[in-house]
Amino acid sequence: MDVNHMPENRGMLFIFNHQQKLSFWMANTPLPLDIIFVNKQKKIVRIHHNAVPFSKKNLPSGKPALYAVETNGGFCVAHDIEEGMKIAF
């Protein structure tokens, strides 16, 4: 929230205490983001592309996730990142 700029090829990683269905929103976020939900096996279970700034719409993981990664909007398309892929960090 309240992040006004994110450098190219950077992101934010959110780590939760246990795997569960998650939901984010963009209410206090002024830039479009790709929101990537990842399970404990580090498999991408859901991507929300170009989430709309300042939106109060819930963006759910749909499936249990342990991590969420936020990148600049369009990052996943530009780098051919899709649901079902695994990530490393």
Beta strands, then each sheet from edge to edge (+ up, - down):
strand 1: 11-20
strand 2: 23-24
strand 3: 33-38
strand 4: 44-51
strand 5: 59-60
strand 6: 65-72
sheet 1: 1+ 6- 3+ 4-
sheet 2: 2+ 5-
end
